[in-house]
């Protein structure tokens, strides 16, 4: 039997709450006012009847009702202050979850990160706030109501207490199975959403290839799976109604049925009315909110938090650490695995689409520098997405540092810098250190900025501690920030997918040389300038199904496509001055277009009317006659 990990979800939740003890104390203090309000809701009317109206003393009855009203006002004021305290608990949780989801998405390319950020984090935020409110409200209400029942007449507790306890216990017993059904439903919903996200963009290909029946069958299975999960969740939801009936509605029936016995055992009419007020106005609404809030939102919160806070590794895997940059990664006496290897990799964007990458084999040793070139649509960005784990090959395997892609070890061993660089609204230092798990010394930040050419921009912004406004930066400046961030990461394999396209050639060269010079680092560049290909030790030429691999000079001799690409990258030859588009001179010495030296030389006539139209003598540019110009 293995010991349970201390870093479970309840343990993390407890640490989160203990770190906010002052907020919890403030929440408890304001809740005391609500407890007093609940106590007076039943006790005040009971005293108003027994000591006032039933004895003919209306003034006393009115005083007790006024006291009850004051208690309600104080309780309302406490409730308003409670919302501020709950916000102080909820917003830090949301911020933590957003940071974790974004960090996992950036480091591992998790396809569920978008759903986690846009939907699941907000579910966690809203349900946590609701959970705190309904749980606190039930506890406060139960304490105030039970204290009031005991104060009015202890026998009232014998009637109200047991069914309330049974209802709460039955509800508590359903929480774990309900959470499991809720998780099954969420998984089925995610599977269906993922399937539709793949199918819908390919509807035209599906129709063209006649694959409607096959695709409909697969999608139908996911729809049925979600339907079964929803039905199972609904069946367990019926027990919530049973719990509410037993704990909140059955005590009303018992109080009415046991009224003669209670009155004969010293319970006054006012106390009986007060007991009914406690049950109908306090306990029943509080229990209803608890069951619906905790039963639905609470189970969803458990599931969503477990999914959002799961570690990047699978259960049982060791925690991810930064990959070693040592050339001997497999121990003494063993060969170092390639920094990047692709074996028979094939990928197409649809079942009937032509492969963008087909049967590609590639192996790069640690420290290699590869440039990937090819025409638009040849699969260059697709290749980087396959290496990063953002796409899954239709066939073949991709490994980073000997580890399969996708996988946590492979994700830790590579960093992808896309064309559209990501910069967030924080300090420059926070942006640069984003991919590092621990604080980064200022010397390292400055070294990274100097390496990729970011130092002048850092100076203009006001230093590493300056706040960065992403909208105020140009596309090239954002690329520099992203390059420095990636340079600081522990990942030995850097993938630059046109990540320098907005930089001038000199800055681009500096950045590429900085990445190529990282100790143990391997660089793959999707090139958009011939200079990038010349700097690389090896070049991969992609053109859909066909590829070529070699050095620059070798490919210039052996690969026609590469020669064409190099020719298209070469600067255009300098143009001479303006010349006539057509050098026509007929027997009458008429030129089609004016050229240098033609006007007024006395030997040429320039035609500036369409062929076949007669020119009047006064139409010439100098206003002269045909006789003088002919």
NORVEN-V861874 format. One record per helix or strand of 3 or more residues. SS is the DSSP state (helix for helix, strand for strand). FROM is the first residue (numbers start at 1). LEN is the number of residues. If there is no record, write none. Layout:
((SS/FROM/LEN) (SS/FROM/LEN))
//
This chain:
((helix/9/10) (helix/21/35) (helix/58/51) (helix/113/40) (helix/155/55) (helix/212/46) (helix/259/6) (helix/269/40) (strand/340/8) (strand/357/8) (strand/369/5) (helix/380/9) (strand/395/6) (helix/408/5) (strand/414/4) (helix/428/5) (helix/442/11) (helix/455/7) (helix/470/3) (helix/475/14) (strand/493/5) (helix/505/12) (strand/522/5) (helix/530/6) (strand/538/6) (strand/546/5) (helix/552/7) (helix/560/10) (helix/617/3) (helix/626/4))
//
